[in-house]
Amino acid sequence: MKNDFNNIFFVCSMIEYVSRITQNKRGAVVRALGIEGIRKQLSDAEVNHCLTFDQVAEEWINWYNISDGDFDSVADCKYDVPDYMAIGKLYAYIVTDVQENNTVEETIMNFFSSFLSDLISNFNSDFYCQNPEYLECCYKEGKVLWD
C-alpha cells in the first residue's frame, strides 16, 4: 500500500477531528484504532477524501467504539483555536519526517501517543506554532528542548 502524504495528512486530520468531537486525547483515538485500524484508514483515505469529516468521524466512532472523554482542548481555549486540518498537516509533516525504521502506522501510533501530541493539543500555549523541525527534535529526544 502506498502511503502518500495526502493520505497521511487526511488520517492525521481525522484523528485530530475525532479527538475534538469526542473530547479525547489524540493518543486515546489512535489506541482505539490500533495499528490495523490506522492501516485500514490510510488505505481508505483516497475514498474517504470524498466524504465529509462528520461522516467519516461517525464511522470511526462507531467502528472503533470511541467513547466520549473529558479532554476538551477547544472549549477551554482562551485564543482562536487552530483548524483541525492545520493541526493535521503539522502532524503529517512530523510523522513523515520522524518515521525512520517504523511503518507509517507505527509512527502515527507512537507520535499521537507521545507527550508531544499532548503539548501540541494545548491550544492555550504556543507549542503548536513551533517550527516543525524543533518539534521533531523534541520528539526524537523525548523531551522539550527549551522552555
Order of alpha helices (4+ residues) and beta strands (2+ residues): alpha-alpha-alpha-alpha-alpha-alpha-alpha
